[in-house]
Amino acid sequence: MVALLFLATTINYVDRQVLSFTMTDELFRKEMMGIGPNQILTQEALDRFRIQYGDVDAAFKFAYAIGFLVVGWLIDRIGTRRGFALGIYVWSIAAVATTFVSSMRGLALARTSLGIGEAANFPAAVKTISEWFPRRERSFASGVFNAGANVGIILTALVVPWLILKFGWRSSFFVTGVLGFVLLAFWWFTYTKPHRNPRVSKAELDYIHSDDEQEQQPLKVSWSKLLSYKQTWAFAVGKFMADPIWWFYMTWLPDFFNSNDALEQRLDLKSFGIPFLIIYIVSDAGSVFFGWLSTQFMNLGWTANRARKTTMLICALCVVPIFFAAKTSSLYVAIALISVATAAHQGWAANMYTFASDLFPKSVVASVTGIGGMFGAVGGILLALLAGRIITAFGYLPMFIIAGCAYLIALAIIHLVLPKLEPVSVEELESVVV
């Protein structure tokens, strides 16, 4: 199951990330701005493109926010298998449709559709982890499947520039979009719940439920009721503050390395591959390591509260130096600082995803994850609307300062809202079933 979720997250991020590399292609920029291929792309036109690109990114995140909320609720109602299959189908259609856009308006429409479908990935993945793993192993399992995000970006950095240079920018959307339909077949014919899987023994089922409540009948709890719990708000704050930073990396790092005046050596479609391979391999290691670290702390006898928050503090401190990346003239120093920051974010994310399954029964995990994801996407919308304008006016330094501070502020607020990770009981939820 973890391998399947890893594959799903990888393809999800390939389809999501392809635009950030394609946007560095001059012919793509010209076509989206209505400029002929033989005309010059002026600095003024490039600045307008960046601002409109930020607006397109905000449209994606707006749809992602709404999709997160709705899809999380839907998965808890119709089940993980059908709910995630529907999400994969929608995002794959949208990804392939991007092949045929010819304006920023068309691009925004395609990305909006992509956002709605892609929102299914993490609610479905977190719910699957809660179904297949005991509580003490979920952060490590989450770290493994979450590492698929970095693999997806690595594959995009290696393959998409080659596709663009060889076959043109439209091929990048078509080829990557088709991967979703392959995933859909894998998911539909592979996924089952543990008690329905003939290869899962009674002993394994007992182990899965060893530190969790026994299978319950599905609970139908409204969003308003879930929002009445401080546990939901603690999860939402962590997502609201940190998710936009990760999306900023995904959206703008190719442009940063391509156009940052401070760097003595810049990257382009021919040279993105190795640096991004390094950044996201390190990120993968961070996702797995910090998920493992939290689990190890708990194996030493630490409470979930102490283990999760200590690990997240370490992650937050690792991000702080990133603002030096906007000041250095060395490409290698910038890559190193960004690698550490992205690894720390992935470690933070792996532990945040366990919050939902730590704090709520399985029956509402996808809904809570959807609410948190919605808040993360709202934060992403706000940052996306500002990013293009800030970068155009002031460069990348203000954006990296925001990134360096966000995690420490988020952790402080989480601790104030939820000094201890106190799970919501099944009995408590049953009293508010709608």
Residue pairs with C-beta under 8 A, 6 or more apart in sequence:
1 128
1 132
1 191
2 129
2 132
2 141
2 144
2 145
4 186
4 187
4 190
4 191
5 125
5 128
5 129
5 145
5 148
6 144
6 145
6 147
6 148
6 151
7 148
7 183
7 186
8 84
8 88
8 121
8 124
8 125
8 145
8 148
8 183
8 187
9 121
9 125
9 145
9 146
9 147
9 148
9 149
9 152
10 148
10 149
10 151
10 152
10 155
11 152
11 179
11 180
11 182
11 183
12 91
12 118
12 121
12 148
12 149
12 152
13 148
13 149
13 150
13 151
13 152
13 153
13 156
13 250
14 152
14 153
14 155
14 156
14 176
14 179
15 91
15 92
15 95
15 114
15 118
15 176
15 177
15 179
15 180
16 114
16 118
16 152
16 250
17 152
17 153
17 156
17 250
18 95
18 156
18 160
18 172
18 173
18 176
19 98
19 107
19 111
20 250
20 251
20 252
20 253
20 254
20 255
21 156
21 157
21 160
21 161
21 164
21 172
21 254
21 269
21 272
22 28
22 160
22 164
22 169
22 172
22 173
23 29
23 53
23 254
23 255
24 254
24 255
24 258
24 268
24 269
25 164
25 169
25 269
26 41
27 37
27 168
27 169
28 164
28 169
29 35
29 41
29 45
29 46
29 49
30 36
30 37
30 39
30 41
31 37
31 102
32 49
32 52
32 102
32 103
32 104
32 107
33 41
33 45
33 48
33 49
33 52
33 104
34 103
35 41
35 45
47 392
50 255
50 388
50 391
50 392
51 388
51 389
51 392
52 104
52 388
53 104
53 388
54 384
54 385
54 386
54 387
54 388
54 389
55 104
55 108
55 384
55 385
55 388
56 104
56 107
56 108
56 111
57 111
57 247
57 251
57 384
57 387
57 388
58 380
58 381
58 384
58 385
59 108
59 111
59 112
59 115
60 111
60 112
60 114
60 115
60 384
61 115
61 247
61 377
61 378
61 380
61 381
61 384
62 112
62 115
62 377
62 381
63 111
63 112
63 113
63 114
63 115
63 116
63 119
64 115
64 116
64 118
64 119
64 373
64 377
64 380
65 119
65 373
65 374
65 375
65 376
65 377
65 378
65 380
65 381
66 116
66 119
66 374
67 87
67 115
67 116
67 117
67 118
67 119
67 120
68 119
68 122
68 123
68 369
68 370
68 371
68 372
68 373
68 374
68 376
68 377
69 223
69 370
69 371
69 373
69 374
70 119
70 370
71 83
71 87
71 116
71 119
71 120
71 123
71 370
72 119
72 123
72 366
72 367
72 368
72 369
72 370
72 371
72 373
72 374
73 223
73 366
73 367
73 370
74 83
74 86
75 83
75 84
75 120
75 123
75 124
75 127
75 366
75 370
76 127
76 218
76 220
76 363
76 364
76 365
76 366
76 367
77 83
77 218
77 220
80 124
80 127
80 128
80 131
80 191
80 193
80 366
81 187
81 188
81 191
81 192
83 120
83 123
83 124
83 366
84 120
84 121
84 124
84 187
84 191
85 184
85 187
85 188
86 120
87 117
87 118
87 119
87 120
87 121
87 124
88 117
88 120
88 180
88 183
88 184
88 187
89 117
89 180
89 184
90 113
90 116
90 117
90 120
91 113
91 114
91 116
91 117
91 118
91 120
91 180
92 117
92 177
92 178
92 179
92 180
92 181
92 183
92 184
93 113
93 117
94 110
94 111
94 113
94 114
94 116
94 117
94 177
95 114
95 173
95 176
95 177
95 180
96 173
96 174
96 177
96 178
97 110
97 113
97 177
98 107
98 110
98 111
98 114
98 173
98 177
99 170
99 171
99 173
99 174
99 177
100 106
100 170
101 107
101 109
101 110
115 377
119 370
119 373
119 377
122 353
122 369
122 373
123 365
123 366
123 367
123 369
123 370
123 373
124 366
125 142
125 145
125 353
126 142
126 353
126 356
126 357
126 365
126 366
126 369
127 362
127 365
127 366
127 369
128 191
129 138
129 141
129 142
129 145
129 353
129 357
130 138
130 356
130 357
130 362
130 365
131 193
131 194
131 208
131 362
132 141
132 194
132 208
133 141
133 208
134 207
134 208
134 209
134 210
134 211
134 212
135 211
135 212
135 304
135 357
135 358
136 211
136 295
136 298
136 299
137 295
138 354
138 357
138 358
139 291
139 292
139 294
139 295
139 308
139 350
139 351
139 353
139 354
140 288
140 291
140 292
140 294
140 295
141 291
142 291
142 350
142 351
142 353
142 354
143 287
143 288
143 289
143 290
143 291
143 292
143 346
143 347
143 350
144 287
144 288
144 291
146 287
146 291
146 346
146 349
146 350
146 353
147 283
147 284
147 287
147 288
147 346
149 283
149 287
149 346
150 280
150 281
150 283
150 284
150 287
150 342
150 346
151 280
151 284
153 250
153 276
153 280
153 283
154 276
154 277
154 280
154 281
156 176
157 272
157 273
157 276
157 277
157 280
158 273
158 276
158 277
159 175
159 176
160 172
160 176
161 269
161 270
161 272
161 273
163 171
163 172
163 175
164 171
164 172
164 269
165 269
165 270
194 200
194 204
194 205
194 208
195 205
195 215
209 215
212 362
213 361
213 362
213 426
216 361
216 362
216 363
216 426
217 363
218 363
219 361
219 363
219 364
219 426
219 429
219 430
219 433
220 433
220 434
221 363
221 364
221 367
221 429
221 432
221 433
221 434
222 432
222 434
223 367
223 371
225 432
225 434
226 232
226 364
226 367
226 368
226 371
227 233
227 371
229 424
230 417
230 418
231 355
231 359
231 360
231 418
231 421
231 422
231 423
231 424
232 368
232 371
232 372
233 417
233 418
234 355
234 359
234 414
234 417
234 418
235 352
235 355
235 356
235 359
235 368
235 371
235 372
236 371
236 372
236 375
237 375
237 410
237 413
237 414
237 417
238 312
238 348
238 352
238 355
238 372
238 410
238 411
238 414
239 352
239 372
239 373
239 375
239 376
239 379
240 375
240 376
240 378
240 379
240 410
241 379
241 406
241 407
241 409
241 410
241 413
242 345
242 348
242 349
242 352
242 376
242 406
242 407
242 410
243 373
243 376
243 377
243 379
243 380
244 376
244 379
244 380
244 382
244 383
244 384
244 406
245 319
245 345
245 383
245 402
245 403
245 406
245 407
246 342
246 345
246 349
247 380
247 383
247 384
248 383
248 384
248 387
248 399
248 403
249 338
249 341
249 342
249 345
249 403
251 384
251 387
252 387
252 391
252 396
252 399
253 276
253 279
253 338
254 267
254 272
254 276
255 391
256 396
257 263
257 266
257 267
257 272
257 275
257 331
257 334
258 266
258 267
258 268
259 266
260 266
260 326
260 334
260 395
260 396
261 395
262 326
262 327
262 328
262 329
262 395
263 328
263 329
263 330
263 331
263 334
264 329
264 330
264 331
265 331
266 331
267 275
267 331
275 331
275 335
278 335
278 339
279 335
279 338
279 339
279 342
280 342
282 339
282 340
282 342
282 343
283 339
283 342
283 343
283 345
283 346
284 346
285 343
286 315
286 342
286 343
286 344
286 345
286 346
286 347
287 343
287 346
287 347
287 349
287 350
288 350
289 343
289 347
290 311
290 314
290 315
290 343
290 344
290 346
290 347
290 348
290 350
290 351
291 347
291 350
291 351
293 311
293 314
293 347
294 307
294 308
294 311
294 350
294 351
294 354
295 307
297 306
297 307
297 310
297 311
298 304
298 307
302 310
303 420
303 421
304 358
304 421
305 420
305 421
308 351
308 354
308 355
308 358
308 421
309 411
309 414
309 415
311 347
311 351
312 347
312 348
312 351
312 352
312 407
312 411
312 414
313 411
314 344
314 347
315 344
315 345
315 347
315 348
315 351
315 407
316 344
316 348
316 407
316 408
316 410
316 411
317 344
317 408
318 340
318 341
318 343
318 344
319 340
319 341
319 344
319 345
319 403
319 404
319 406
319 407
320 404
320 405
320 408
321 337
321 340
321 341
321 404
322 337
322 338
322 340
322 341
322 400
322 403
322 404
323 397
323 400
323 401
323 403
323 404
324 333
324 337
325 333
325 334
325 337
325 338
325 341
325 396
325 400
326 395
326 396
326 397
326 399
326 400
327 397
328 334
328 337
341 403
341 404
344 407
345 407
348 407
352 372
353 369
355 372
355 421
356 365
356 368
356 369
356 372
357 365
358 421
358 423
359 368
359 421
359 422
359 423
359 424
360 368
360 423
360 424
360 429
361 424
361 425
361 426
361 429
363 426
363 429
364 429
383 402
387 399
390 398
390 399
391 399
